[in-house]
């Protein structure tokens, strides 16, 4: 399992904080192969906006793959492979 660089984590946390209007947002993600999945509880009250998805894609230099709802969590997957179709 890998982690993102600290400065990237900080930028992503700011996007999520702004999206959910929370100062204490905890960034949760999992990196597997070339995919990073961000997840947060549905208790946050809403899904990510298109603007937030675009900002995240830009920060991680990745492509949005999709989202789903699993076990009371929203999960957003982004492909980090620059060669993927």
LINKA-V136773 format. One record per helix or strand. SS is the DSSP state (H for helix, E for strand). FROM is the first residue (numbers start at 1). TO is the last residue. Records with the same first field share a line. If there is no record, write none. Layout:
BEGIN
SS->FROM-TO, FROM-TO
END
This chain:
BEGIN
H->6-20, 42-44, 50-60
E->29-32, 35-41, 63-70, 73-79
END
